[in-house]
């Protein structure tokens, strides 16, 4: 009849490549890098989950620059989308 049954194949998970982070303390600027291009808008949140207005500039398809010069000290989360889907990174402003 042309029908073949296969045994369990399992479910795999491919680990996403990390987003690189480089902090320039002199200019209070965060650079985010990705192997795949960023898409859409990046959103910045403080430690309480509130959206924080941020000056985010796309330096290249795979690099974002975040101006943190007006941000208060503390932990922040940046959510962005790249070719692998939604990604969130944590960083600290001193």
mmCIF file as gemmi writes it, N, C-alpha and C atoms, coordinates in Angstrom:
data_model
loop_
_atom_site.group_PDB
_atom_site.id
_atom_site.type_symbol
_atom_site.label_atom_id
_atom_site.label_alt_id
_atom_site.label_comp_id
_atom_site.label_asym_id
_atom_site.label_entity_id
_atom_site.label_seq_id
_atom_site.pdbx_PDB_ins_code
_atom_site.Cartn_x
_atom_site.Cartn_y
_atom_site.Cartn_z
_atom_site.occupancy
_atom_site.B_iso_or_equiv
_atom_site.pdbx_formal_charge
_atom_site.auth_seq_id
_atom_site.auth_asym_id
_atom_site.pdbx_PDB_model_num
ATOM 1 N N . UNK Axp A 1 ? 0.8 -1.189 0 1 0 ? 1 A 1
ATOM 2 C CA . UNK Axp A 1 ? 0 0 0 1 0 ? 1 A 1
ATOM 3 C C . UNK Axp A 1 ? 0.858 1.276 0 1 0 ? 1 A 1
ATOM 4 N N . UNK Axp A 2 ? 2.164 1.188 0.098 1 0 ? 2 A 1
ATOM 5 C CA . UNK Axp A 2 ? 3.052 2.34 0.031 1 0 ? 2 A 1
ATOM 6 C C . UNK Axp A 2 ? 3.162 3.133 1.317 1 0 ? 2 A 1
ATOM 7 N N . UNK Axp A 3 ? 2.599 2.641 2.4 1 0 ? 3 A 1
ATOM 8 C CA . UNK Axp A 3 ? 2.678 3.367 3.673 1 0 ? 3 A 1
ATOM 9 C C . UNK Axp A 3 ? 3.713 2.678 4.546 1 0 ? 3 A 1
ATOM 10 N N . UNK Axp A 4 ? 4.664 3.459 5.03 1 0 ? 4 A 1
ATOM 11 C CA . UNK Axp A 4 ? 5.675 2.918 5.931 1 0 ? 4 A 1
ATOM 12 C C . UNK Axp A 4 ? 5.587 3.657 7.259 1 0 ? 4 A 1
ATOM 13 N N . UNK Axp A 5 ? 5.67 2.938 8.349 1 0 ? 5 A 1
ATOM 14 C CA . UNK Axp A 5 ? 5.641 3.548 9.666 1 0 ? 5 A 1
ATOM 15 C C . UNK Axp A 5 ? 7.072 3.711 10.173 1 0 ? 5 A 1
ATOM 16 N N . UNK Axp A 6 ? 7.352 4.88 10.707 1 0 ? 6 A 1
ATOM 17 C CA . UNK Axp A 6 ? 8.664 5.133 11.282 1 0 ? 6 A 1
ATOM 18 C C . UNK Axp A 6 ? 8.549 5.128 12.794 1 0 ? 6 A 1
ATOM 19 N N . UNK Axp A 7 ? 9.617 4.712 13.456 1 0 ? 7 A 1
ATOM 20 C CA . UNK Axp A 7 ? 9.649 4.751 14.915 1 0 ? 7 A 1
ATOM 21 C C . UNK Axp A 7 ? 9.784 6.191 15.4 1 0 ? 7 A 1
ATOM 22 N N . UNK Axp A 8 ? 9.758 6.39 16.696 1 0 ? 8 A 1
ATOM 23 C CA . UNK Axp A 8 ? 9.879 7.738 17.248 1 0 ? 8 A 1
ATOM 24 C C . UNK Axp A 8 ? 11.152 8.419 16.743 1 0 ? 8 A 1
ATOM 25 N N . UNK Axp A 9 ? 11.014 9.657 16.329 1 0 ? 9 A 1
ATOM 26 C CA . UNK Axp A 9 ? 12.146 10.403 15.795 1 0 ? 9 A 1
ATOM 27 C C . UNK Axp A 9 ? 12.735 11.369 16.816 1 0 ? 9 A 1
ATOM 28 N N . UNK Axp A 10 ? 12.004 11.658 17.86 1 0 ? 10 A 1
ATOM 29 C CA . UNK Axp A 10 ? 12.494 12.582 18.876 1 0 ? 10 A 1
ATOM 30 C C . UNK Axp A 10 ? 12.321 14.029 18.441 1 0 ? 10 A 1
ATOM 31 N N . UNK Axp A 11 ? 12.495 14.889 19.376 1 0 ? 11 A 1
ATOM 32 C CA . UNK Axp A 11 ? 12.386 16.316 19.11 1 0 ? 11 A 1
ATOM 33 C C . UNK Axp A 11 ? 13.715 16.943 19.451 1 0 ? 11 A 1
ATOM 34 N N . UNK Axp A 12 ? 14.259 17.688 18.545 1 0 ? 12 A 1
ATOM 35 C CA . UNK Axp A 12 ? 15.542 18.341 18.78 1 0 ? 12 A 1
ATOM 36 C C . UNK Axp A 12 ? 15.367 19.828 18.972 1 0 ? 12 A 1
ATOM 37 N N . UNK Axp A 13 ? 16.358 20.428 19.575 1 0 ? 13 A 1
ATOM 38 C CA . UNK Axp A 13 ? 16.349 21.875 19.773 1 0 ? 13 A 1
ATOM 39 C C . UNK Axp A 13 ? 17.701 22.409 19.336 1 0 ? 13 A 1
ATOM 40 N N . UNK Axp A 14 ? 17.666 23.3 18.38 1 0 ? 14 A 1
ATOM 41 C CA . UNK Axp A 14 ? 18.902 23.929 17.938 1 0 ? 14 A 1
ATOM 42 C C . UNK Axp A 14 ? 19.121 25.181 18.774 1 0 ? 14 A 1
ATOM 43 N N . UNK Axp A 15 ? 20.252 25.249 19.442 1 0 ? 15 A 1
ATOM 44 C CA . UNK Axp A 15 ? 20.547 26.411 20.276 1 0 ? 15 A 1
ATOM 45 C C . UNK Axp A 15 ? 20.73 27.649 19.404 1 0 ? 15 A 1
ATOM 46 N N . UNK Axp A 16 ? 20.148 28.74 19.839 1 0 ? 16 A 1
ATOM 47 C CA . UNK Axp A 16 ? 20.283 30.002 19.108 1 0 ? 16 A 1
ATOM 48 C C . UNK Axp A 16 ? 21.679 30.56 19.329 1 0 ? 16 A 1
ATOM 49 N N . UNK Axp A 17 ? 22.198 31.214 18.331 1 0 ? 17 A 1
ATOM 50 C CA . UNK Axp A 17 ? 23.51 31.837 18.484 1 0 ? 17 A 1
ATOM 51 C C . UNK Axp A 17 ? 23.376 33.044 19.4 1 0 ? 17 A 1
ATOM 52 N N . UNK Axp A 18 ? 24.38 33.305 20.199 1 0 ? 18 A 1
ATOM 53 C CA . UNK Axp A 18 ? 24.272 34.412 21.15 1 0 ? 18 A 1
ATOM 54 C C . UNK Axp A 18 ? 24.326 35.775 20.47 1 0 ? 18 A 1
ATOM 55 N N . UNK Axp A 19 ? 23.752 36.75 21.145 1 0 ? 19 A 1
ATOM 56 C CA . UNK Axp A 19 ? 23.87 38.146 20.732 1 0 ? 19 A 1
ATOM 57 C C . UNK Axp A 19 ? 25.101 38.691 21.449 1 0 ? 19 A 1
ATOM 58 N N . UNK Axp A 20 ? 26.054 39.214 20.711 1 0 ? 20 A 1
ATOM 59 C CA . UNK Axp A 20 ? 27.246 39.759 21.359 1 0 ? 20 A 1
ATOM 60 C C . UNK Axp A 20 ? 26.939 41.148 21.916 1 0 ? 20 A 1
ATOM 61 N N . UNK Axp A 21 ? 27.602 41.474 23.02 1 0 ? 21 A 1
ATOM 62 C CA . UNK Axp A 21 ? 27.417 42.763 23.67 1 0 ? 21 A 1
ATOM 63 C C . UNK Axp A 21 ? 28.783 43.389 23.926 1 0 ? 21 A 1
ATOM 64 N N . UNK Axp A 22 ? 28.908 44.668 23.608 1 0 ? 22 A 1
ATOM 65 C CA . UNK Axp A 22 ? 30.135 45.404 23.914 1 0 ? 22 A 1
ATOM 66 C C . UNK Axp A 22 ? 29.732 46.741 24.506 1 0 ? 22 A 1
ATOM 67 N N . UNK Axp A 23 ? 30.213 47.014 25.71 1 0 ? 23 A 1
ATOM 68 C CA . UNK Axp A 23 ? 29.885 48.249 26.415 1 0 ? 23 A 1
ATOM 69 C C . UNK Axp A 23 ? 31.049 49.215 26.291 1 0 ? 23 A 1
ATOM 70 N N . UNK Axp A 24 ? 30.789 50.432 25.822 1 0 ? 24 A 1
ATOM 71 C CA . UNK Axp A 24 ? 31.796 51.495 25.76 1 0 ? 24 A 1
ATOM 72 C C . UNK Axp A 24 ? 31.478 52.46 26.895 1 0 ? 24 A 1
ATOM 73 N N . UNK Axp A 25 ? 32.228 52.351 28.007 1 0 ? 25 A 1
ATOM 74 C CA . UNK Axp A 25 ? 31.956 53.153 29.199 1 0 ? 25 A 1
ATOM 75 C C . UNK Axp A 25 ? 32.173 54.638 28.948 1 0 ? 25 A 1
ATOM 76 N N . UNK Axp A 26 ? 33.134 54.988 28.098 1 0 ? 26 A 1
ATOM 77 C CA . UNK Axp A 26 ? 33.425 56.391 27.83 1 0 ? 26 A 1
ATOM 78 C C . UNK Axp A 26 ? 32.25 57.136 27.215 1 0 ? 26 A 1
ATOM 79 N N . UNK Axp A 27 ? 31.585 56.508 26.265 1 0 ? 27 A 1
ATOM 80 C CA . UNK Axp A 27 ? 30.446 57.144 25.599 1 0 ? 27 A 1
ATOM 81 C C . UNK Axp A 27 ? 29.103 56.651 26.138 1 0 ? 27 A 1
ATOM 82 N N . UNK Axp A 28 ? 29.148 55.708 27.105 1 0 ? 28 A 1
ATOM 83 C CA . UNK Axp A 28 ? 27.933 55.071 27.647 1 0 ? 28 A 1
ATOM 84 C C . UNK Axp A 28 ? 27.059 54.544 26.512 1 0 ? 28 A 1
ATOM 85 N N . UNK Axp A 29 ? 27.693 53.733 25.675 1 0 ? 29 A 1
ATOM 86 C CA . UNK Axp A 29 ? 27.028 53.164 24.506 1 0 ? 29 A 1
ATOM 87 C C . UNK Axp A 29 ? 27.159 51.646 24.533 1 0 ? 29 A 1
ATOM 88 N N . UNK Axp A 30 ? 26.065 50.968 24.238 1 0 ? 30 A 1
ATOM 89 C CA . UNK Axp A 30 ? 26.052 49.517 24.14 1 0 ? 30 A 1
ATOM 90 C C . UNK Axp A 30 ? 25.945 49.137 22.672 1 0 ? 30 A 1
ATOM 91 N N . UNK Axp A 31 ? 26.795 48.229 22.231 1 0 ? 31 A 1
ATOM 92 C CA . UNK Axp A 31 ? 26.741 47.698 20.874 1 0 ? 31 A 1
ATOM 93 C C . UNK Axp A 31 ? 26.286 46.247 20.954 1 0 ? 31 A 1
ATOM 94 N N . UNK Axp A 32 ? 25.266 45.899 20.165 1 0 ? 32 A 1
ATOM 95 C CA . UNK Axp A 32 ? 24.74 44.539 20.098 1 0 ? 32 A 1
ATOM 96 C C . UNK Axp A 32 ? 24.999 43.986 18.705 1 0 ? 32 A 1
ATOM 97 N N . UNK Axp A 33 ? 25.528 42.774 18.628 1 0 ? 33 A 1
ATOM 98 C CA . UNK Axp A 33 ? 25.835 42.166 17.346 1 0 ? 33 A 1
ATOM 99 C C . UNK Axp A 33 ? 25.171 40.812 17.193 1 0 ? 33 A 1
ATOM 100 N N . UNK Axp A 34 ? 24.841 40.475 15.962 1 0 ? 34 A 1
ATOM 101 C CA . UNK Axp A 34 ? 24.18 39.216 15.647 1 0 ? 34 A 1
ATOM 102 C C . UNK Axp A 34 ? 24.766 38.643 14.358 1 0 ? 34 A 1
ATOM 103 N N . UNK Axp A 35 ? 24.76 37.34 14.264 1 0 ? 35 A 1
ATOM 104 C CA . UNK Axp A 35 ? 25.215 36.705 13.02 1 0 ? 35 A 1
ATOM 105 C C . UNK Axp A 35 ? 24.193 36.927 11.914 1 0 ? 35 A 1
ATOM 106 N N . UNK Axp A 36 ? 22.905 36.922 12.294 1 0 ? 36 A 1
ATOM 107 C CA . UNK Axp A 36 ? 21.843 37.153 11.315 1 0 ? 36 A 1
ATOM 108 C C . UNK Axp A 36 ? 21.304 38.575 11.479 1 0 ? 36 A 1
ATOM 109 N N . UNK Axp A 37 ? 20.794 39.191 10.422 1 0 ? 37 A 1
ATOM 110 C CA . UNK Axp A 37 ? 20.341 40.587 10.496 1 0 ? 37 A 1
ATOM 111 C C . UNK Axp A 37 ? 19.212 40.807 11.5 1 0 ? 37 A 1
ATOM 112 N N . UNK Axp A 38 ? 19.256 41.965 12.154 1 0 ? 38 A 1
ATOM 113 C CA . UNK Axp A 38 ? 18.168 42.377 13.037 1 0 ? 38 A 1
ATOM 114 C C . UNK Axp A 38 ? 16.997 42.829 12.172 1 0 ? 38 A 1
ATOM 115 N N . UNK Axp A 39 ? 15.782 42.633 12.691 1 0 ? 39 A 1
ATOM 116 C CA . UNK Axp A 39 ? 14.568 43.022 11.963 1 0 ? 39 A 1
ATOM 117 C C . UNK Axp A 39 ? 13.665 43.814 12.893 1 0 ? 39 A 1
ATOM 118 N N . UNK Axp A 40 ? 12.975 44.774 12.357 1 0 ? 40 A 1
ATOM 119 C CA . UNK Axp A 40 ? 11.977 45.501 13.132 1 0 ? 40 A 1
ATOM 120 C C . UNK Axp A 40 ? 12.56 46.408 14.194 1 0 ? 40 A 1
ATOM 121 N N . UNK Axp A 41 ? 11.766 46.632 15.227 1 0 ? 41 A 1
ATOM 122 C CA . UNK Axp A 41 ? 12.1 47.584 16.273 1 0 ? 41 A 1
ATOM 123 C C . UNK Axp A 41 ? 12.646 46.869 17.497 1 0 ? 41 A 1
ATOM 124 N N . UNK Axp A 42 ? 13.662 47.457 18.103 1 0 ? 42 A 1
ATOM 125 C CA . UNK Axp A 42 ? 14.187 46.942 19.37 1 0 ? 42 A 1
ATOM 126 C C . UNK Axp A 42 ? 13.467 47.664 20.507 1 0 ? 42 A 1
ATOM 127 N N . UNK Axp A 43 ? 13.126 46.946 21.568 1 0 ? 43 A 1
ATOM 128 C CA . UNK Axp A 43 ? 12.432 47.517 22.716 1 0 ? 43 A 1
ATOM 129 C C . UNK Axp A 43 ? 13.32 47.405 23.944 1 0 ? 43 A 1
ATOM 130 N N . UNK Axp A 44 ? 13.344 48.462 24.749 1 0 ? 44 A 1
ATOM 131 C CA . UNK Axp A 44 ? 14.153 48.497 25.959 1 0 ? 44 A 1
ATOM 132 C C . UNK Axp A 44 ? 13.237 48.534 27.172 1 0 ? 44 A 1
ATOM 133 N N . UNK Axp A 45 ? 13.543 47.69 28.18 1 0 ? 45 A 1
ATOM 134 C CA . UNK Axp A 45 ? 12.762 47.616 29.412 1 0 ? 45 A 1
ATOM 135 C C . UNK Axp A 45 ? 13.692 47.772 30.603 1 0 ? 45 A 1
ATOM 136 N N . UNK Axp A 46 ? 13.178 48.397 31.683 1 0 ? 46 A 1
ATOM 137 C CA . UNK Axp A 46 ? 13.965 48.448 32.908 1 0 ? 46 A 1
ATOM 138 C C . UNK Axp A 46 ? 13.709 47.174 33.707 1 0 ? 46 A 1
ATOM 139 N N . UNK Axp A 47 ? 14.305 47.081 34.903 1 0 ? 47 A 1
ATOM 140 C CA . UNK Axp A 47 ? 14.2 45.86 35.7 1 0 ? 47 A 1
ATOM 141 C C . UNK Axp A 47 ? 12.772 45.584 36.174 1 0 ? 47 A 1
ATOM 142 N N . UNK Axp A 48 ? 11.906 46.597 36.177 1 0 ? 48 A 1
ATOM 143 C CA . UNK Axp A 48 ? 10.51 46.387 36.592 1 0 ? 48 A 1
ATOM 144 C C . UNK Axp A 48 ? 9.616 45.982 35.426 1 0 ? 48 A 1
ATOM 145 N N . UNK Axp A 49 ? 10.158 45.987 34.208 1 0 ? 49 A 1
ATOM 146 C CA . UNK Axp A 49 ? 9.376 45.615 33.035 1 0 ? 49 A 1
ATOM 147 C C . UNK Axp A 49 ? 8.765 46.78 32.291 1 0 ? 49 A 1
ATOM 148 N N . UNK Axp A 50 ? 9.017 47.994 32.767 1 0 ? 50 A 1
ATOM 149 C CA . UNK Axp A 50 ? 8.485 49.173 32.073 1 0 ? 50 A 1
ATOM 150 C C . UNK Axp A 50 ? 9.318 49.484 30.839 1 0 ? 50 A 1
ATOM 151 N N . UNK Axp A 51 ? 8.64 49.891 29.777 1 0 ? 51 A 1
ATOM 152 C CA . UNK Axp A 51 ? 9.332 50.288 28.551 1 0 ? 51 A 1
ATOM 153 C C . UNK Axp A 51 ? 10.074 51.594 28.792 1 0 ? 51 A 1
ATOM 154 N N . UNK Axp A 52 ? 11.306 51.638 28.329 1 0 ? 52 A 1
ATOM 155 C CA . UNK Axp A 52 ? 12.159 52.812 28.489 1 0 ? 52 A 1
ATOM 156 C C . UNK Axp A 52 ? 12.443 53.372 27.105 1 0 ? 52 A 1
ATOM 157 N N . UNK Axp A 53 ? 12.244 54.684 26.902 1 0 ? 53 A 1
ATOM 158 C CA . UNK Axp A 53 ? 12.603 55.25 25.607 1 0 ? 53 A 1
ATOM 159 C C . UNK Axp A 53 ? 14.124 55.156 25.42 1 0 ? 53 A 1
ATOM 160 N N . UNK Axp A 54 ? 14.531 54.733 24.255 1 0 ? 54 A 1
ATOM 161 C CA . UNK Axp A 54 ? 15.962 54.563 24.003 1 0 ? 54 A 1
ATOM 162 C C . UNK Axp A 54 ? 16.302 55.041 22.602 1 0 ? 54 A 1
ATOM 163 N N . UNK Axp A 55 ? 17.51 55.551 22.484 1 0 ? 55 A 1
ATOM 164 C CA . UNK Axp A 55 ? 18.035 55.946 21.19 1 0 ? 55 A 1
ATOM 165 C C . UNK Axp A 55 ? 18.796 54.746 20.633 1 0 ? 55 A 1
ATOM 166 N N . UNK Axp A 56 ? 18.131 53.985 19.744 1 0 ? 56 A 1
ATOM 167 C CA . UNK Axp A 56 ? 18.738 52.795 19.146 1 0 ? 56 A 1
ATOM 168 C C . UNK Axp A 56 ? 18.979 53.085 17.679 1 0 ? 56 A 1
ATOM 169 N N . UNK Axp A 57 ? 20.213 52.866 17.259 1 0 ? 57 A 1
ATOM 170 C CA . UNK Axp A 57 ? 20.586 53.123 15.867 1 0 ? 57 A 1
ATOM 171 C C . UNK Axp A 57 ? 21.097 51.835 15.248 1 0 ? 57 A 1
ATOM 172 N N . UNK Axp A 58 ? 20.647 51.552 14.032 1 0 ? 58 A 1
ATOM 173 C CA . UNK Axp A 58 ? 21.126 50.378 13.295 1 0 ? 58 A 1
ATOM 174 C C . UNK Axp A 58 ? 22.403 50.782 12.556 1 0 ? 58 A 1
ATOM 175 N N . UNK Axp A 59 ? 23.547 50.343 13.084 1 0 ? 59 A 1
ATOM 176 C CA . UNK Axp A 59 ? 24.848 50.672 12.508 1 0 ? 59 A 1
ATOM 177 C C . UNK Axp A 59 ? 25.073 49.886 11.221 1 0 ? 59 A 1
ATOM 178 N N . UNK Axp A 60 ? 24.612 48.638 11.226 1 0 ? 60 A 1
ATOM 179 C CA . UNK Axp A 60 ? 24.673 47.766 10.053 1 0 ? 60 A 1
ATOM 180 C C . UNK Axp A 60 ? 23.524 46.776 10.207 1 0 ? 60 A 1
ATOM 181 N N . UNK Axp A 61 ? 23.267 45.933 9.217 1 0 ? 61 A 1
ATOM 182 C CA . UNK Axp A 61 ? 22.164 44.966 9.371 1 0 ? 61 A 1
ATOM 183 C C . UNK Axp A 61 ? 22.326 44.053 10.598 1 0 ? 61 A 1
ATOM 184 N N . UNK Axp A 62 ? 23.569 43.841 11.041 1 0 ? 62 A 1
ATOM 185 C CA . UNK Axp A 62 ? 23.806 42.918 12.153 1 0 ? 62 A 1
ATOM 186 C C . UNK Axp A 62 ? 24.316 43.607 13.419 1 0 ? 62 A 1
ATOM 187 N N . UNK Axp A 63 ? 24.29 44.938 13.474 1 0 ? 63 A 1
ATOM 188 C CA . UNK Axp A 63 ? 24.781 45.668 14.648 1 0 ? 63 A 1
ATOM 189 C C . UNK Axp A 63 ? 23.82 46.781 15.044 1 0 ? 63 A 1
ATOM 190 N N . UNK Axp A 64 ? 23.467 46.8 16.335 1 0 ? 64 A 1
ATOM 191 C CA . UNK Axp A 64 ? 22.652 47.871 16.893 1 0 ? 64 A 1
ATOM 192 C C . UNK Axp A 64 ? 23.494 48.655 17.893 1 0 ? 64 A 1
ATOM 193 N N . UNK Axp A 65 ? 23.267 49.953 17.959 1 0 ? 65 A 1
ATOM 194 C CA . UNK Axp A 65 ? 23.963 50.833 18.894 1 0 ? 65 A 1
ATOM 195 C C . UNK Axp A 65 ? 22.92 51.479 19.796 1 0 ? 65 A 1
ATOM 196 N N . UNK Axp A 66 ? 23.084 51.312 21.11 1 0 ? 66 A 1
ATOM 197 C CA . UNK Axp A 66 ? 22.132 51.848 22.085 1 0 ? 66 A 1
ATOM 198 C C . UNK Axp A 66 ? 22.82 52.959 22.873 1 0 ? 66 A 1
ATOM 199 N N . UNK Axp A 67 ? 22.301 54.181 22.774 1 0 ? 67 A 1
ATOM 200 C CA . UNK Axp A 67 ? 22.84 55.318 23.513 1 0 ? 67 A 1
ATOM 201 C C . UNK Axp A 67 ? 22.247 55.296 24.918 1 0 ? 67 A 1
ATOM 202 N N . UNK Axp A 68 ? 23.083 55.001 25.911 1 0 ? 68 A 1
ATOM 203 C CA . UNK Axp A 68 ? 22.623 54.907 27.298 1 0 ? 68 A 1
ATOM 204 C C . UNK Axp A 68 ? 23.027 56.131 28.109 1 0 ? 68 A 1
ATOM 205 N N . UNK Axp A 69 ? 23.426 57.214 27.451 1 0 ? 69 A 1
ATOM 206 C CA . UNK Axp A 69 ? 23.931 58.388 28.165 1 0 ? 69 A 1
ATOM 207 C C . UNK Axp A 69 ? 22.889 59.035 29.072 1 0 ? 69 A 1
ATOM 208 N N . UNK Axp A 70 ? 21.616 58.899 28.755 1 0 ? 70 A 1
ATOM 209 C CA . UNK Axp A 70 ? 20.578 59.515 29.59 1 0 ? 70 A 1
ATOM 210 C C . UNK Axp A 70 ? 19.88 58.491 30.495 1 0 ? 70 A 1
ATOM 211 N N . UNK Axp A 71 ? 20.371 57.255 30.498 1 0 ? 71 A 1
ATOM 212 C CA . UNK Axp A 71 ? 19.741 56.204 31.299 1 0 ? 71 A 1
ATOM 213 C C . UNK Axp A 71 ? 20.317 56.196 32.712 1 0 ? 71 A 1
ATOM 214 N N . UNK Axp A 72 ? 19.462 55.94 33.689 1 0 ? 72 A 1
ATOM 215 C CA . UNK Axp A 72 ? 19.891 55.822 35.084 1 0 ? 72 A 1
ATOM 216 C C . UNK Axp A 72 ? 20.643 54.502 35.254 1 0 ? 72 A 1
ATOM 217 N N . UNK Axp A 73 ? 21.478 54.426 36.273 1 0 ? 73 A 1
ATOM 218 C CA . UNK Axp A 73 ? 22.185 53.184 36.58 1 0 ? 73 A 1
ATOM 219 C C . UNK Axp A 73 ? 21.175 52.092 36.908 1 0 ? 73 A 1
ATOM 220 N N . UNK Axp A 74 ? 21.47 50.874 36.484 1 0 ? 74 A 1
ATOM 221 C CA . UNK Axp A 74 ? 20.596 49.753 36.785 1 0 ? 74 A 1
ATOM 222 C C . UNK Axp A 74 ? 20.625 48.69 35.709 1 0 ? 74 A 1
ATOM 223 N N . UNK Axp A 75 ? 19.81 47.671 35.903 1 0 ? 75 A 1
ATOM 224 C CA . UNK Axp A 75 ? 19.714 46.559 34.947 1 0 ? 75 A 1
ATOM 225 C C . UNK Axp A 75 ? 18.616 46.854 33.934 1 0 ? 75 A 1
ATOM 226 N N . UNK Axp A 76 ? 18.875 46.485 32.703 1 0 ? 76 A 1
ATOM 227 C CA . UNK Axp A 76 ? 17.933 46.703 31.6 1 0 ? 76 A 1
ATOM 228 C C . UNK Axp A 76 ? 17.87 45.451 30.738 1 0 ? 76 A 1
ATOM 229 N N . UNK Axp A 77 ? 16.782 45.346 29.978 1 0 ? 77 A 1
ATOM 230 C CA . UNK Axp A 77 ? 16.595 44.242 29.039 1 0 ? 77 A 1
ATOM 231 C C . UNK Axp A 77 ? 16.264 44.826 27.672 1 0 ? 77 A 1
ATOM 232 N N . UNK Axp A 78 ? 16.928 44.356 26.644 1 0 ? 78 A 1
ATOM 233 C CA . UNK Axp A 78 ? 16.677 44.797 25.277 1 0 ? 78 A 1
ATOM 234 C C . UNK Axp A 78 ? 16.108 43.612 24.516 1 0 ? 78 A 1
ATOM 235 N N . UNK Axp A 79 ? 14.913 43.802 23.936 1 0 ? 79 A 1
ATOM 236 C CA . UNK Axp A 79 ? 14.295 42.753 23.129 1 0 ? 79 A 1
ATOM 237 C C . UNK Axp A 79 ? 14.366 43.182 21.666 1 0 ? 79 A 1
ATOM 238 N N . UNK Axp A 80 ? 14.881 42.289 20.835 1 0 ? 80 A 1
ATOM 239 C CA . UNK Axp A 80 ? 14.981 42.559 19.408 1 0 ? 80 A 1
ATOM 240 C C . UNK Axp A 80 ? 14.695 41.281 18.645 1 0 ? 80 A 1
ATOM 241 N N . UNK Axp A 81 ? 14.502 41.402 17.353 1 0 ? 81 A 1
ATOM 242 C CA . UNK Axp A 81 ? 14.239 40.243 16.499 1 0 ? 81 A 1
ATOM 243 C C . UNK Axp A 81 ? 15.355 40.162 15.467 1 0 ? 81 A 1
ATOM 244 N N . UNK Axp A 82 ? 15.909 38.948 15.33 1 0 ? 82 A 1
ATOM 245 C CA . UNK Axp A 82 ? 16.874 38.714 14.255 1 0 ? 82 A 1
ATOM 246 C C . UNK Axp A 82 ? 16.384 37.529 13.43 1 0 ? 82 A 1
ATOM 247 N N . UNK Axp A 83 ? 17.213 37.012 12.564 1 0 ? 83 A 1
ATOM 248 C CA . UNK Axp A 83 ? 16.814 35.919 11.685 1 0 ? 83 A 1
ATOM 249 C C . UNK Axp A 83 ? 16.422 34.647 12.406 1 0 ? 83 A 1
ATOM 250 N N . UNK Axp A 84 ? 16.74 34.546 13.692 1 0 ? 84 A 1
ATOM 251 C CA . UNK Axp A 84 ? 16.407 33.361 14.472 1 0 ? 84 A 1
ATOM 252 C C . UNK Axp A 84 ? 15.163 33.564 15.321 1 0 ? 84 A 1
ATOM 253 N N . UNK Axp A 85 ? 14.579 34.762 15.281 1 0 ? 85 A 1
ATOM 254 C CA . UNK Axp A 85 ? 13.382 35.037 16.071 1 0 ? 85 A 1
ATOM 255 C C . UNK Axp A 85 ? 13.641 36.077 17.137 1 0 ? 85 A 1
ATOM 256 N N . UNK Axp A 86 ? 12.722 36.166 18.1 1 0 ? 86 A 1
ATOM 257 C CA . UNK Axp A 86 ? 12.839 37.149 19.164 1 0 ? 86 A 1
ATOM 258 C C . UNK Axp A 86 ? 13.949 36.791 20.131 1 0 ? 86 A 1
ATOM 259 N N . UNK Axp A 87 ? 14.73 37.779 20.519 1 0 ? 87 A 1
ATOM 260 C CA . UNK Axp A 87 ? 15.857 37.578 21.428 1 0 ? 87 A 1
ATOM 261 C C . UNK Axp A 87 ? 15.849 38.686 22.464 1 0 ? 87 A 1
ATOM 262 N N . UNK Axp A 88 ? 16.195 38.373 23.685 1 0 ? 88 A 1
ATOM 263 C CA . UNK Axp A 88 ? 16.283 39.363 24.75 1 0 ? 88 A 1
ATOM 264 C C . UNK Axp A 88 ? 17.633 39.221 25.44 1 0 ? 88 A 1
ATOM 265 N N . UNK Axp A 89 ? 18.294 40.348 25.654 1 0 ? 89 A 1
ATOM 266 C CA . UNK Axp A 89 ? 19.563 40.356 26.363 1 0 ? 89 A 1
ATOM 267 C C . UNK Axp A 89 ? 19.445 41.279 27.575 1 0 ? 89 A 1
ATOM 268 N N . UNK Axp A 90 ? 20.211 40.988 28.591 1 0 ? 90 A 1
ATOM 269 C CA . UNK Axp A 90 ? 20.256 41.792 29.805 1 0 ? 90 A 1
ATOM 270 C C . UNK Axp A 90 ? 21.586 42.536 29.829 1 0 ? 90 A 1
ATOM 271 N N . UNK Axp A 91 ? 21.553 43.785 30.265 1 0 ? 91 A 1
ATOM 272 C CA . UNK Axp A 91 ? 22.799 44.526 30.454 1 0 ? 91 A 1
ATOM 273 C C . UNK Axp A 91 ? 22.629 45.492 31.616 1 0 ? 91 A 1
ATOM 274 N N . UNK Axp A 92 ? 23.763 45.949 32.14 1 0 ? 92 A 1
ATOM 275 C CA . UNK Axp A 92 ? 23.766 46.829 33.3 1 0 ? 92 A 1
ATOM 276 C C . UNK Axp A 92 ? 24.442 48.135 32.932 1 0 ? 92 A 1
ATOM 277 N N . UNK Axp A 93 ? 23.797 49.232 33.296 1 0 ? 93 A 1
ATOM 278 C CA . UNK Axp A 93 ? 24.369 50.561 33.109 1 0 ? 93 A 1
ATOM 279 C C . UNK Axp A 93 ? 24.92 50.981 34.465 1 0 ? 93 A 1
ATOM 280 N N . UNK Axp A 94 ? 26.202 51.334 34.492 1 0 ? 94 A 1
ATOM 281 C CA . UNK Axp A 94 ? 26.848 51.772 35.755 1 0 ? 94 A 1
ATOM 282 C C . UNK Axp A 94 ? 26.611 53.24 35.996 1 0 ? 94 A 1
